[in-house]
Amino acid sequence: MAQTTFYLTFSLVVIAVGILFILITYNFLRLIRYLRHISRNLENASEEVRRNITEIIERLSKLPIFSAFVRHHSKKGQK
């Protein structure tokens, strides 16, 4: 009787640990997918910010007061 109880208890523990492992693995994979999604969104946002900054610099370089500085700065950066 004691041996049967031990086997039954041990089997239930193995099943419970298996189910727990499956749930942890499933949630870990969901977390990885979510982090990948966030990473893509940040990459797209940074690209958009980069384009906006480039556009602002181009517009400022067309202004007479800033054009001399931008030309001087770009020549200095090419050396």
One Martini backbone bead per residue (centre of mass of N, CA, C, O) as a GRO file, in nm:
protein
   79
    1MET     BB    1   0.058   0.063  -0.022
    2ALA     BB    2   0.300   0.261   0.007
    3GLN     BB    3   0.410   0.219  -0.279
    4THR     BB    4   0.162   0.320  -0.434
    5THR     BB    5   0.159   0.604  -0.311
    6PHE     BB    6   0.437   0.685  -0.411
    7TYR     BB    7   0.387   0.652  -0.717
    8LEU     BB    8   0.150   0.845  -0.734
    9THR     BB    9   0.291   1.096  -0.621
   10PHE     BB   10   0.529   1.102  -0.817
   11SER     BB   11   0.358   1.127  -1.076
   12LEU     BB   12   0.221   1.397  -0.999
   13VAL     BB   13   0.484   1.558  -0.975
   14VAL     BB   14   0.584   1.516  -1.264
   15ILE     BB   15   0.339   1.644  -1.399
   16ALA     BB   16   0.354   1.921  -1.259
   17VAL     BB   17   0.641   1.991  -1.360
   18GLY     BB   18   0.575   1.972  -1.660
   19ILE     BB   19   0.359   2.191  -1.666
   20LEU     BB   20   0.538   2.415  -1.551
   21PHE     BB   21   0.749   2.407  -1.778
   22ILE     BB   22   0.555   2.475  -2.010
   23LEU     BB   23   0.460   2.749  -1.898
   24ILE     BB   24   0.736   2.883  -1.882
   25THR     BB   25   0.812   2.850  -2.180
   26TYR     BB   26   0.573   3.000  -2.303
   27ASN     BB   27   0.621   3.275  -2.156
   28PHE     BB   28   0.910   3.315  -2.260
   29LEU     BB   29   0.836   3.328  -2.563
   30ARG     BB   30   0.647   3.569  -2.539
   31LEU     BB   31   0.862   3.764  -2.431
   32ILE     BB   32   1.049   3.751  -2.675
   33ARG     BB   33   0.844   3.856  -2.883
   34TYR     BB   34   0.788   4.126  -2.739
   35LEU     BB   35   1.083   4.230  -2.746
   36ARG     BB   36   1.105   4.226  -3.054
   37HIS     BB   37   0.879   4.429  -3.103
   38ILE     BB   38   1.007   4.662  -2.946
   39SER     BB   39   1.268   4.675  -3.110
   40ARG     BB   40   1.136   4.749  -3.379
   41ASN     BB   41   1.001   5.010  -3.282
   42LEU     BB   42   1.266   5.152  -3.201
   43GLU     BB   43   1.398   5.140  -3.477
   44ASN     BB   44   1.182   5.304  -3.626
   45ALA     BB   45   1.196   5.555  -3.446
   46SER     BB   46   1.497   5.620  -3.490
   47GLU     BB   47   1.477   5.657  -3.794
   48GLU     BB   48   1.277   5.894  -3.783
   49VAL     BB   49   1.455   6.081  -3.614
   50ARG     BB   50   1.691   6.090  -3.809
   51ARG     BB   51   1.534   6.218  -4.043
   52ASN     BB   52   1.442   6.473  -3.890
   53ILE     BB   53   1.723   6.582  -3.825
   54THR     BB   54   1.822   6.602  -4.115
   55GLU     BB   55   1.602   6.799  -4.206
   56ILE     BB   56   1.668   7.025  -4.008
   57ILE     BB   57   1.959   7.070  -4.100
   58GLU     BB   58   1.890   7.140  -4.391
   59ARG     BB   59   1.714   7.386  -4.325
   60LEU     BB   60   1.931   7.542  -4.163
   61SER     BB   61   2.146   7.553  -4.399
   62LYS     BB   62   1.963   7.762  -4.569
   63LEU     BB   63   2.030   7.962  -4.371
   64PRO     BB   64   2.241   8.225  -4.360
   65ILE     BB   65   2.338   8.208  -4.057
   66PHE     BB   66   2.406   7.879  -4.084
   67SER     BB   67   2.565   7.813  -4.347
   68ALA     BB   68   2.856   7.876  -4.257
   69PHE     BB   69   2.872   7.667  -4.030
   70VAL     BB   70   2.805   7.412  -4.192
   71ARG     BB   71   3.033   7.432  -4.396
   72HIS     BB   72   3.263   7.442  -4.192
   73HIS     BB   73   3.192   7.176  -4.049
   74SER     BB   74   3.205   6.986  -4.301
   75LYS     BB   75   3.502   7.043  -4.372
   76LYS     BB   76   3.619   6.954  -4.100
   77GLY     BB   77   3.503   6.653  -4.118
   78GLN     BB   78   3.673   6.569  -4.392
   79LYS     BB   79   3.982   6.572  -4.282
   0.00000   0.00000   0.00000
